[in-house]
Amino acid sequence: MRANQTMLNTVKDYAAGKKSVRFWDSGKERFNNCMDSLAILKKHIPGMRQETQAIQDRVNEVRNVSPDHKDYLDLSQYGAARAENARVLLEQKNGPKAVENQL
């Protein structure tokens, strides 16, 4: 439980006030990793659903976007499958060392 709360707090601190975090590829990757973590917490830890939803809502509020906007954050689009696909694509693009360097 402590590890889950630490992860949630770390993501919350990272996302605080971020409006254009996805400008650079490295920023996109970090943001996507954080959102994958939130999506996994939301899916598997019922007690954290309200907190993860609040972070999603806050990101959308800071971005000033509605659900039909291209930059709208929807945690259902993130999670373990998206993270694994991203890892495979990164490895295909830059080789196995690229994945190791991100860990």
MARBA-3410 file (N, C-alpha, C, O; in Angstrom, 1 decimal):
103
0.8,-1.2,0.0,0.0,0.0,0.0,0.9,1.3,0.0,0.6,2.2,-0.7 ~ 2.0,1.2,0.8,2.9,2.4,0.8,3.5,2.6,-0.6,3.6,3.8,-1.0 ~ 3.9,1.6,-1.2,4.5,1.7,-2.6,3.5,2.3,-3.5,3.8,3.2,-4.3 ~ 2.2,1.9,-3.5,1.2,2.5,-4.3,1.0,3.9,-4.0,0.8,4.7,-5.0 ~ 0.9,4.3,-2.8,0.7,5.7,-2.4,1.9,6.5,-2.8,1.7,7.7,-3.3
3.1,6.0,-2.7,4.3,6.7,-3.1,4.3,7.0,-4.6,4.6,8.1,-5.1 ~ 3.9,5.9,-5.4,3.8,6.1,-6.8,2.8,7.2,-7.2,3.0,8.0,-8.0 ~ 1.6,7.1,-6.5,0.6,8.1,-6.8,1.1,9.5,-6.5,0.9,10.4,-7.3 ~ 1.7,9.7,-5.3,2.2,11.0,-5.0,3.3,11.5,-5.9,3.3,12.7,-6.2 ~ 4.1,10.6,-6.4,5.2,11.0,-7.3,4.6,11.4,-8.6,5.0,12.5,-9.2
3.6,10.7,-9.1,2.9,11.1,-10.4,2.2,12.4,-10.2,2.2,13.3,-11.0 ~ 1.6,12.6,-9.0,0.8,13.8,-8.7,1.8,15.0,-8.7,1.5,16.1,-9.3 ~ 2.9,14.8,-8.1,3.9,15.9,-8.0,4.5,16.2,-9.4,4.7,17.4,-9.8 ~ 4.7,15.2,-10.2,5.2,15.4,-11.6,4.2,16.1,-12.4,4.6,17.0,-13.2 ~ 3.0,15.8,-12.3,1.9,16.3,-13.2,1.4,17.7,-12.8,0.8,18.4,-13.5
1.7,18.1,-11.6,1.2,19.4,-11.0,1.6,20.5,-11.9,2.8,20.8,-12.1 ~ 0.6,21.2,-12.5,0.8,22.4,-13.3,1.3,22.2,-14.6,1.6,23.1,-15.3 ~ 1.5,20.9,-15.1,2.0,20.7,-16.4,0.9,20.9,-17.5,-0.2,20.3,-17.4 ~ 1.2,21.8,-18.4,0.3,22.2,-19.4,0.8,21.7,-20.8,0.0,21.1,-21.6 ~ 2.1,21.8,-21.0,2.6,21.5,-22.3,3.8,20.5,-22.1,4.8,20.6,-22.8
3.6,19.5,-21.3,4.6,18.5,-20.9,5.0,17.7,-22.1,6.1,17.1,-22.2 ~ 4.1,17.5,-23.1,4.4,16.6,-24.2,5.1,17.3,-25.4,4.9,16.7,-26.5 ~ 5.7,18.4,-25.2,6.4,19.0,-26.3,7.5,18.2,-26.9,7.6,18.1,-28.1 ~ 8.4,17.8,-26.1,9.6,17.0,-26.5,9.3,15.5,-26.4,8.5,15.1,-25.5 ~ 10.0,14.7,-27.2,9.8,13.2,-27.1,10.1,12.7,-25.7,9.3,11.8,-25.2
11.1,13.2,-25.1,11.5,12.7,-23.7,10.4,13.0,-22.7,10.0,12.3,-21.9 ~ 9.8,14.2,-22.9,8.7,14.6,-22.0,7.4,13.8,-22.3,6.7,13.4,-21.4 ~ 7.2,13.4,-23.6,6.1,12.6,-23.9,6.2,11.2,-23.2,5.3,10.7,-22.7 ~ 7.4,10.7,-23.3,7.7,9.4,-22.8,7.5,9.4,-21.2,6.9,8.5,-20.7 ~ 8.0,10.4,-20.6,7.9,10.5,-19.1,6.4,10.6,-18.7,5.9,10.0,-17.8
5.7,11.5,-19.5,4.3,11.7,-19.2,3.5,10.4,-19.4,2.7,10.0,-18.6 ~ 3.7,9.7,-20.5,3.0,8.5,-20.8,3.3,7.4,-19.8,2.4,6.7,-19.4 ~ 4.6,7.3,-19.3,4.9,6.4,-18.2,4.2,6.7,-17.0,3.6,5.8,-16.3 ~ 4.1,8.0,-16.6,3.3,8.4,-15.4,1.8,8.0,-15.6,1.2,7.5,-14.6 ~ 1.3,8.2,-16.7,-0.1,8.0,-16.9,-0.4,6.4,-17.0,-1.4,6.0,-16.5
0.6,5.7,-17.5,0.5,4.2,-17.4,0.4,3.8,-16.0,-0.4,2.9,-15.6 ~ 1.2,4.3,-15.2,1.2,4.0,-13.7,-0.1,4.3,-13.1,-0.7,3.5,-12.4 ~ -0.6,5.5,-13.4,-1.9,5.9,-12.8,-3.0,4.9,-13.3,-3.9,4.5,-12.5 ~ -3.0,4.6,-14.6,-4.0,3.7,-15.2,-4.0,2.4,-14.5,-5.1,1.8,-14.2 ~ -2.8,1.9,-14.2,-2.7,0.6,-13.5,-3.2,0.7,-12.1,-3.9,-0.2,-11.6
-2.8,1.7,-11.4,-3.4,1.9,-10.1,-4.9,2.0,-10.1,-5.6,1.4,-9.2 ~ -5.4,2.8,-11.0,-6.9,2.9,-11.1,-7.6,1.6,-11.4,-8.6,1.3,-10.8 ~ -7.0,0.8,-12.2,-7.6,-0.5,-12.6,-7.5,-1.5,-11.4,-8.5,-2.2,-11.2 ~ -6.4,-1.6,-10.7,-6.2,-2.7,-9.8,-6.3,-2.3,-8.3,-6.4,-3.2,-7.5 ~ -6.3,-1.0,-8.0,-6.4,-0.6,-6.6,-7.7,0.2,-6.4,-7.7,1.4,-6.6
-8.8,-0.4,-6.1,-10.1,0.3,-6.0,-10.0,1.5,-5.1,-10.7,2.6,-5.4 ~ -9.3,1.5,-4.0,-9.2,2.6,-3.1,-8.5,3.8,-3.7,-8.5,4.9,-3.1 ~ -7.8,3.7,-4.9,-7.1,4.8,-5.5,-7.8,5.4,-6.7,-7.4,6.3,-7.3 ~ -9.0,4.8,-7.0,-9.7,5.3,-8.2,-10.1,6.8,-8.1,-10.0,7.5,-9.1 ~ -10.5,7.2,-7.0,-10.9,8.6,-6.8,-9.7,9.5,-7.0,-9.8,10.6,-7.6
-8.6,9.1,-6.4,-7.4,10.0,-6.5,-6.8,10.0,-7.9,-6.4,11.1,-8.4 ~ -6.8,8.9,-8.6,-6.3,8.9,-10.0,-7.2,9.7,-10.9,-6.8,10.3,-11.8 ~ -8.5,9.6,-10.6,-9.5,10.3,-11.4,-9.3,11.8,-11.2,-9.4,12.6,-12.1 ~ -9.0,12.2,-10.0,-8.8,13.6,-9.6,-7.6,14.1,-10.4,-7.6,15.3,-10.8 ~ -6.5,13.3,-10.5,-5.3,13.8,-11.3,-5.7,13.9,-12.7,-5.3,14.9,-13.4
-6.4,13.0,-13.3,-6.8,13.0,-14.7,-7.7,14.3,-14.9,-7.4,15.1,-15.9 ~ -8.6,14.6,-14.0,-9.4,15.8,-14.1,-8.6,17.0,-14.0,-8.8,18.0,-14.8 ~ -7.6,17.0,-13.2,-6.8,18.2,-13.0,-5.9,18.5,-14.2,-5.8,19.6,-14.6 ~ -5.4,17.4,-14.8,-4.6,17.6,-16.0,-5.5,18.2,-17.1,-5.1,19.1,-17.8 ~ -6.7,17.7,-17.3,-7.6,18.2,-18.3,-8.0,19.7,-18.0,-8.2,20.5,-18.9
-8.2,20.0,-16.7,-8.5,21.3,-16.3,-7.4,22.3,-16.7,-7.6,23.4,-17.2 ~ -6.1,21.9,-16.3,-5.0,22.8,-16.6,-4.8,22.9,-18.1,-4.5,24.0,-18.6 ~ -5.1,21.9,-18.9,-5.0,22.0,-20.3,-6.2,22.7,-20.9,-6.2,23.1,-22.1 ~ -7.3,22.9,-20.1,-8.5,23.5,-20.6,-9.1,22.8,-21.8,-9.4,23.4,-22.8 ~ -9.3,21.5,-21.7,-9.8,20.7,-22.8,-11.0,19.9,-22.3,-11.2,19.6,-21.2
-11.9,19.6,-23.3,-13.1,18.8,-23.1,-12.8,17.4,-23.7,-11.8,17.2,-24.4 ~ -13.7,16.5,-23.4,-13.5,15.1,-23.9,-13.3,14.9,-25.4,-12.7,14.0,-25.8 ~ -13.8,15.9,-26.1,-13.7,15.7,-27.6,-12.4,16.4,-28.2,-12.2,16.4,-29.4 ~ -11.6,16.9,-27.3,-10.4,17.6,-27.7,-9.2,16.5,-27.9,-9.2,15.6,-27.1 ~ -8.3,16.7,-28.8,-7.3,15.8,-29.1,-6.3,15.6,-27.9,-5.7,14.6,-27.8
-6.2,16.6,-27.1,-5.3,16.6,-25.9,-5.9,16.2,-24.6,-5.3,16.2,-23.6 ~ -7.2,15.7,-24.7,-7.9,15.3,-23.5,-7.2,14.0,-23.0,-7.0,13.1,-23.7 ~ -7.0,14.0,-21.7,-6.4,12.8,-21.0,-7.5,11.9,-20.6,-8.3,12.2,-19.8 ~ -7.4,10.7,-21.1,-8.3,9.6,-20.8,-7.5,8.4,-20.3,-6.8,7.8,-21.1 ~ -7.5,8.1,-19.0,-6.6,7.0,-18.5,-6.9,5.7,-19.1,-6.1,4.8,-19.0
-8.1,5.5,-19.7,-8.4,4.2,-20.3,-7.6,3.9,-21.5,-7.5,2.8,-21.9 ~ -6.9,5.0,-22.0,-6.0,4.8,-23.1,-4.6,4.4,-22.7,-3.7,4.2,-23.5 ~ -4.3,4.3,-21.4,-3.0,4.0,-20.8,-3.1,2.7,-20.0,-4.1,2.2,-19.8 ~ -1.9,2.2,-19.7,-1.8,1.0,-18.8,-0.7,0.1,-19.3,0.2,0.5,-20.1 ~ -0.8,-1.1,-18.8,0.3,-2.1,-19.1,0.5,-2.4,-20.6,1.6,-2.5,-21.1
-0.6,-2.5,-21.3,-0.5,-2.9,-22.7,0.1,-1.7,-23.5,1.0,-2.0,-24.4 ~ -0.3,-0.5,-23.2,0.3,0.7,-23.9,1.8,0.8,-23.6,2.6,1.0,-24.5 ~ 2.2,0.5,-22.4,3.6,0.6,-21.9,4.4,-0.5,-22.6,5.5,-0.2,-23.1 ~ 3.9,-1.7,-22.7,4.6,-2.7,-23.4,4.8,-2.4,-24.9,5.8,-2.7,-25.4 ~ 3.7,-1.9,-25.5,3.8,-1.6,-26.9,4.9,-0.5,-27.1,5.6,-0.5,-28.1
4.9,0.5,-26.3,5.9,1.6,-26.3,7.3,1.0,-26.2,8.2,1.5,-26.9 ~ 7.5,0.1,-25.3,8.8,-0.6,-25.1,9.2,-1.3,-26.3,10.4,-1.2,-26.7 ~ 8.3,-2.0,-26.9,8.7,-2.8,-28.1,9.0,-1.8,-29.3,10.0,-2.0,-30.0 ~ 8.3,-0.8,-29.4,8.6,0.2,-30.5,9.9,0.9,-30.2,10.7,1.1,-31.2 ~ 10.2,1.3,-29.0,11.5,1.9,-28.7,12.6,1.0,-29.0,13.7,1.4,-29.5
12.4,-0.3,-28.6,13.5,-1.3,-28.9,13.7,-1.5,-30.4,14.8,-1.6,-30.8 ~ 12.6,-1.5,-31.1,12.7,-1.7,-32.6,13.4,-0.5,-33.2,14.2,-0.6,-34.2 ~ 13.1,0.7,-32.7,13.6,1.9,-33.3,15.1,2.2,-32.9,15.9,2.5,-33.8 ~ 15.4,1.9,-31.6,16.7,2.3,-31.1,17.6,1.1,-30.6,18.7,1.4,-30.2 ~ 17.1,-0.1,-30.7,17.8,-1.2,-30.2,17.6,-1.5,-28.7,17.0,-0.6,-28.0
18.0,-2.7,-28.2,17.7,-3.1,-26.9,18.3,-2.2,-25.8,17.8,-2.0,-24.7 ~ 19.4,-1.6,-26.1,20.1,-0.7,-25.1,19.3,0.5,-24.8,19.3,1.1,-23.7 ~ 18.4,1.0,-25.8,17.6,2.1,-25.6,16.6,1.9,-24.4,16.3,2.8,-23.6 ~ 16.1,0.7,-24.4,15.1,0.3,-23.3,15.9,0.2,-22.0,15.4,0.7,-21.0 ~ 17.1,-0.4,-22.0,17.9,-0.5,-20.7,18.2,0.9,-20.2,18.2,1.2,-19.0
18.5,1.9,-21.1,18.9,3.2,-20.7,17.7,4.0,-20.1,17.9,4.9,-19.4 ~ 16.5,3.5,-20.3,15.3,4.2,-19.8,15.0,3.7,-18.4,14.2,4.3,-17.7 ~ 15.5,2.6,-18.0,15.2,2.0,-16.7,15.9,2.7,-15.6,15.7,2.3,-14.4
END
